[in-house]
Amino acid sequence: MAPVDAKLVHDSLGAVLHDLVQEALSTHRVKVSHDTELYLTCLLSAFLRSEPDRFSCALGVELLKAQRLEPSRRYAKLKEVADTSLFLAGIFLDHVEAQLPATDYFLDVGSSAYLHLGTGDDRHPLVEPFVDTYMDLGRRFDQFVRVLSVMADAELFASNGRIVGLYERWLRSGTTRDAHRLVALGVIPGKAEPGKEH
């Protein structure tokens, strides 16, 4: 992904994505800087226009490889791993969670990559303007995954079938993550009492 460019939000896709990012952040009451908001918009714009084979690498392996690269290449690799982890875990959370323990894997890899970008001793010059954003994304990675999943559920892949599938999965698993997603969609999760039918 190219460095954050505020002009991106003025093209048609960028403007729509920026509105969706703002709405999803508001829905989850996640406060972020303007730079982080723009970063998320640019990340989505870049990935929604990319080729599918970009997502075929093993991110954990790529993270390990990045540690052995010289600084300029390390920066690019870490950024690619971090951004890809966030995009996949957020936008395709259902697919990721179907491969448990893949969810924790994506959260750990993405968080680690962003934190390394923000704290690395050999920090690349391109990192400096984004240190606060990288640190925020790394520290609250799971929150940003939820923000992107709200966008996917409510806008990108919105359907009654998706809501029903999510509710049925919540009935089986009872995870807080699924409950938050249901609430964001306007569904209050609740289990029937034993012996009672609805």
Contacts in CASP RR format, 6 or more apart in sequence:
PFRMAT RR
TARGET T0000
AUTHOR 0000-0000-0000
METHOD contacts of the structure
MODEL  1
MAPVDAKLVHDSLGAVLHDLVQEALSTHRVKVSHDTELYLTCLLSAFLRS
EPDRFSCALGVELLKAQRLEPSRRYAKLKEVADTSLFLAGIFLDHVEAQL
PATDYFLDVGSSAYLHLGTGDDRHPLVEPFVDTYMDLGRRFDQFVRVLSV
MADAELFASNGRIVGLYERWLRSGTTRDAHRLVALGVIPGKAEPGKEH
1 42 0 8 1.000
1 43 0 8 1.000
1 46 0 8 1.000
1 47 0 8 1.000
1 79 0 8 1.000
1 83 0 8 1.000
2 42 0 8 1.000
2 46 0 8 1.000
3 126 0 8 1.000
3 129 0 8 1.000
3 130 0 8 1.000
4 35 0 8 1.000
4 38 0 8 1.000
4 39 0 8 1.000
4 42 0 8 1.000
4 130 0 8 1.000
4 133 0 8 1.000
5 42 0 8 1.000
6 38 0 8 1.000
8 14 0 8 1.000
8 38 0 8 1.000
8 41 0 8 1.000
8 42 0 8 1.000
8 45 0 8 1.000
9 15 0 8 1.000
9 17 0 8 1.000
9 18 0 8 1.000
9 38 0 8 1.000
9 41 0 8 1.000
13 45 0 8 1.000
13 48 0 8 1.000
13 49 0 8 1.000
14 41 0 8 1.000
14 45 0 8 1.000
17 41 0 8 1.000
17 44 0 8 1.000
17 45 0 8 1.000
17 48 0 8 1.000
18 37 0 8 1.000
18 38 0 8 1.000
18 41 0 8 1.000
20 151 0 8 1.000
20 155 0 8 1.000
21 37 0 8 1.000
21 40 0 8 1.000
21 41 0 8 1.000
21 44 0 8 1.000
21 147 0 8 1.000
21 151 0 8 1.000
22 37 0 8 1.000
23 151 0 8 1.000
24 147 0 8 1.000
24 148 0 8 1.000
24 150 0 8 1.000
24 151 0 8 1.000
24 154 0 8 1.000
25 31 0 8 1.000
25 32 0 8 1.000
25 37 0 8 1.000
25 147 0 8 1.000
27 147 0 8 1.000
27 150 0 8 1.000
27 154 0 8 1.000
27 184 0 8 1.000
28 143 0 8 1.000
28 146 0 8 1.000
28 147 0 8 1.000
28 150 0 8 1.000
28 180 0 8 1.000
28 184 0 8 1.000
30 140 0 8 1.000
30 143 0 8 1.000
30 144 0 8 1.000
30 146 0 8 1.000
30 147 0 8 1.000
32 40 0 8 1.000
32 136 0 8 1.000
33 132 0 8 1.000
33 133 0 8 1.000
33 136 0 8 1.000
35 129 0 8 1.000
35 130 0 8 1.000
35 132 0 8 1.000
35 133 0 8 1.000
36 132 0 8 1.000
36 133 0 8 1.000
36 136 0 8 1.000
36 137 0 8 1.000
39 130 0 8 1.000
39 133 0 8 1.000
39 137 0 8 1.000
40 144 0 8 1.000
40 147 0 8 1.000
40 148 0 8 1.000
43 83 0 8 1.000
43 86 0 8 1.000
43 87 0 8 1.000
44 87 0 8 1.000
44 91 0 8 1.000
44 148 0 8 1.000
44 151 0 8 1.000
46 83 0 8 1.000
47 54 0 8 1.000
47 83 0 8 1.000
47 84 0 8 1.000
47 87 0 8 1.000
47 91 0 8 1.000
54 84 0 8 1.000
55 84 0 8 1.000
55 88 0 8 1.000
57 84 0 8 1.000
59 81 0 8 1.000
59 84 0 8 1.000
59 85 0 8 1.000
59 105 0 8 1.000
59 106 0 8 1.000
59 109 0 8 1.000
59 110 0 8 1.000
60 81 0 8 1.000
60 105 0 8 1.000
60 109 0 8 1.000
62 77 0 8 1.000
62 80 0 8 1.000
62 81 0 8 1.000
63 78 0 8 1.000
63 81 0 8 1.000
63 109 0 8 1.000
63 110 0 8 1.000
63 112 0 8 1.000
63 113 0 8 1.000
65 77 0 8 1.000
66 74 0 8 1.000
66 77 0 8 1.000
66 78 0 8 1.000
66 81 0 8 1.000
66 113 0 8 1.000
67 74 0 8 1.000
69 77 0 8 1.000
71 122 0 8 1.000
71 123 0 8 1.000
71 124 0 8 1.000
72 124 0 8 1.000
74 122 0 8 1.000
74 124 0 8 1.000
75 117 0 8 1.000
75 124 0 8 1.000
75 126 0 8 1.000
75 127 0 8 1.000
78 113 0 8 1.000
78 116 0 8 1.000
78 117 0 8 1.000
79 113 0 8 1.000
79 117 0 8 1.000
81 109 0 8 1.000
81 110 0 8 1.000
81 113 0 8 1.000
82 110 0 8 1.000
82 113 0 8 1.000
82 114 0 8 1.000
82 117 0 8 1.000
82 134 0 8 1.000
82 137 0 8 1.000
82 138 0 8 1.000
85 106 0 8 1.000
85 107 0 8 1.000
85 109 0 8 1.000
85 110 0 8 1.000
85 113 0 8 1.000
86 110 0 8 1.000
86 114 0 8 1.000
86 137 0 8 1.000
86 141 0 8 1.000
86 144 0 8 1.000
86 145 0 8 1.000
86 148 0 8 1.000
87 148 0 8 1.000
88 95 0 8 1.000
88 96 0 8 1.000
88 106 0 8 1.000
89 96 0 8 1.000
89 103 0 8 1.000
89 106 0 8 1.000
89 107 0 8 1.000
89 110 0 8 1.000
89 145 0 8 1.000
89 148 0 8 1.000
90 96 0 8 1.000
90 144 0 8 1.000
90 145 0 8 1.000
90 146 0 8 1.000
90 147 0 8 1.000
90 148 0 8 1.000
90 149 0 8 1.000
90 152 0 8 1.000
91 148 0 8 1.000
91 149 0 8 1.000
91 151 0 8 1.000
91 152 0 8 1.000
91 156 0 8 1.000
92 152 0 8 1.000
93 103 0 8 1.000
93 145 0 8 1.000
93 148 0 8 1.000
93 149 0 8 1.000
93 152 0 8 1.000
93 177 0 8 1.000
93 181 0 8 1.000
94 166 0 8 1.000
96 102 0 8 1.000
96 103 0 8 1.000
96 106 0 8 1.000
97 103 0 8 1.000
97 177 0 8 1.000
103 177 0 8 1.000
106 145 0 8 1.000
107 141 0 8 1.000
107 142 0 8 1.000
107 145 0 8 1.000
110 138 0 8 1.000
110 141 0 8 1.000
111 138 0 8 1.000
111 139 0 8 1.000
111 141 0 8 1.000
111 142 0 8 1.000
114 134 0 8 1.000
114 135 0 8 1.000
114 137 0 8 1.000
114 138 0 8 1.000
114 141 0 8 1.000
115 134 0 8 1.000
115 135 0 8 1.000
115 138 0 8 1.000
115 139 0 8 1.000
117 127 0 8 1.000
117 130 0 8 1.000
117 134 0 8 1.000
118 127 0 8 1.000
118 130 0 8 1.000
118 131 0 8 1.000
118 134 0 8 1.000
118 135 0 8 1.000
119 135 0 8 1.000
123 131 0 8 1.000
127 134 0 8 1.000
137 144 0 8 1.000
146 177 0 8 1.000
146 180 0 8 1.000
146 181 0 8 1.000
149 181 0 8 1.000
150 181 0 8 1.000
150 184 0 8 1.000
153 162 0 8 1.000
153 163 0 8 1.000
153 166 0 8 1.000
153 181 0 8 1.000
153 184 0 8 1.000
153 185 0 8 1.000
154 184 0 8 1.000
154 185 0 8 1.000
163 182 0 8 1.000
163 185 0 8 1.000
163 187 0 8 1.000
166 178 0 8 1.000
166 181 0 8 1.000
166 182 0 8 1.000
166 185 0 8 1.000
167 182 0 8 1.000
167 187 0 8 1.000
167 189 0 8 1.000
169 178 0 8 1.000
170 178 0 8 1.000
170 179 0 8 1.000
170 182 0 8 1.000
170 189 0 8 1.000
171 191 0 8 1.000
174 189 0 8 1.000
178 189 0 8 1.000
179 189 0 8 1.000
182 188 0 8 1.000
182 189 0 8 1.000
183 189 0 8 1.000
192 198 0 8 1.000
END
